[in-house]
Amino acid sequence: MKTMPRLLACVLLATSVLAAEPFRFPRSTPEAEGVSSADILKFLDEAEPRVDGLNSFMLVRHGKVVAEGWWAPYAADEPHMMYSLSKSFTSTAIGLAVAEGRLSIDDHVLKFFPDLAPEKPSENLRNMRVRDLLTMNSGQHAEDVATLSLNSPGDLVKQFLALPVAHKPGTHFVYNSPASYVLSAIVQKLTGQTVRDYLRPRIFEPLGIDLPEWDQSAQGINLGASGLHIKTEDIARFGQLYLQKGQWNGRQLLPADWIAQATARQVSNGSDPLGNWDQGYGFQFWRCPHGFYRGDGAFGQFCIVMDQYDAVLAITSGTRDMAAVMNSAWTYLLPAFHDGALPADAAADAKLQDRLAHLMVPPQRGNATSPAAAAVTGRVYKFPENDRRIESLSLDSVDASGATKFTAHIAGTEQHFTAAPGSWHKGGAIPTPTGPEPIAASGAWTSDYEYTLKLCGYRSTFTRTFRLRFADQQLLIDSEVNVGFGGTAVPTLTGTAE
């Protein structure tokens, strides 16, 4: 008897949301919203040298954007990989499914996947609940969780349920991306939709978020733990929804009591009073120093909600030091907030706007040409089979400004791109396991026989640096990536001129 009202509620929700006009943040000056332009500038001055790899940031106060900037070639209209910030969206989908009566967070996980359970499930596995997945308290050991890759071709839910559950669920915190994947699989099992499609009428469309890409497993399930691609302003909108306790344009999109639970300290995860990862964990949200909370992702993707200041901070980056990003915000942005509007400061605001308009990922510096340039231009260098799947590379032409055109054959595709000293040129792509990654290039001669080439994947966190060393008939390539889950340096690759 309860099925029809629930379905009717879902239909009415979807219909009302689809009829709404997409939201757009209004813009304001920092001082008008009680924020010091000079302090925002101080944040930029201090954070840039300390944090190698900022890609974008947006600061929202009282529901208005007061500062925003993208380090070129990153741009406002380009989506960015969210990594584990995706988890907070998956948690939101669970909250909506709970509100619609589809499940309870106290439901046992095996209830949803009886056909995928081990033949003789352990008592701990039988006792594992949805709540335990949300809080990273599934009872598994970190070393066991680490054996399960989200890129596995096998059934990830079945593999997850086969892992040993050494501890009573709810008693042992271990950061657990496979658990987030299982949450995504539960939503899909209950609704017949991926998390992305389930969130589309309920969250994405009313917030004005274009339907995003979300990477899937081999079973067609959104990864849940990672894989979401959205824009910087989309992060800010999501944070603003949480700041407003689920209210949006006069409607309650997400229950306020769910937001209170999801962002509260549900479990302990450390004891350092100043640690950014020791303040407790909610339902796929981290607690922060100063009483804030956040969603975050690898290499510095942040959605920080600061209730006390009625503010949201959205950041994307490709850094090896995520703590430095947050510490810079705590040190230099928190003093920027004031209770009331500040006197207009046209000079400081103009200086800030000029700074924000000229942000740039450091391009390659060096010479426009070299004594070797004429000899190597037009040559095609072939490479033996290698794990980077680079088949050939040629330096096709160079003009007086140093703009150098390249052709590369990578993984069976032909890519053309242009690089020049001190600037970025968009064009071409690098094939990756999840599809082609658009790039911008910058490059210069850094010695007589060495050309240094940077390729920035401006929809991801990655900037790859290649040192092209020309020697007789050979081209030796040493390369390094700015961030990675493993090593960042790659062994030398040697090609031979045709």
Secondary structure, DSSP 8 states (H G I E B T S, - for coil): --HHHHHHHHHHHHHHHHTS------B--TGGGTB-HHHHHHHHHHHHHHSTTEEEEEEEETTEEEEEEE-BT--TTS-EE-GGGHHHHHHHHHHHHHHTTS--TTSBGGGT-GGGS-SS--HHHHH-BHHHHHTT-SS--HHHHTT--TT-SS-HHHHHHHS---S-TTS-----HHHHHHHHHHHHHHHSS-HHHHHIIIIITTTT----EE-B-TTS-B-SSS-EEE-HHHHHHHHHHHHTTTEETTEESS-HHHHHHHTS--B-----TT-TT-S-B-SS-EE-GGG-EEEEETTTEEEEEEGGGTEEEEEEE--S-HHHHHHHIIIIIGGGB-SS-----HHHHHHHHHHHHT-B-----SBS--TTHHHHTT-EEE--S-TT-EEEEEEEEE-TT--EEEEEEETTEEEEEEE-TTS-EEEEEEEETTEEEEEEEEEEEEETTEEEEEEE-TTSS-EEEEEEEEETTEEEEEEEES--SS--EEEEEEEEE-
